[in-house]
Amino acid sequence: MDVSGPIRVVVAKPGLDGHDRGAKVIARALRDAGMEVIYTGLHQTPEQIVDTAIQEDADAIGLSILSGAHNTLFARVLELLRERDAADIKVFGGGIIPEEDIPPLKEQGVAEIFTPGATTSEVVDWIRTHVGPVAA
């Protein structure tokens, strides 16, 4: 894989959750770290998120979910990426996700989950390690 230019990350708020402060904080931290960030805004469907990621040639999708619908929404995004031959786009997430739900999400293909208390530098470092040119 030839990685040229900055890492491109789509930050999205899927579903009906209307709280986007955390997503905006992460988007700014990634941008400040030199990444290109495409923030999709609130109330995005999995289809809209995957369309954006493919159109923007994203390296990763970060999903912020506080609504409790993480199992359904992550699964649908991963399914759509596979259907569109874009499973190489890494999916990570954060928000209010119970510890017991994290292993099944990772088994489905979610690369990482950041729970409340994770620092922006942890997220930036993880992306640089797992998504950047070194990870390729």
Secondary structure, DSSP 8 states (H G I E B T S, - for coil): ----SS-EEEEE-BTT----HHHHHHHHHHHHTT-EEEE--SSB-HHHHHHHHHHTT-SEEEEEE-SS-HHHHHHHHHHHHHHTT-TTSEEEEEES--GGGHHHHHHHT--EEE-TT--HHHHHHHHHHHTSGGG-
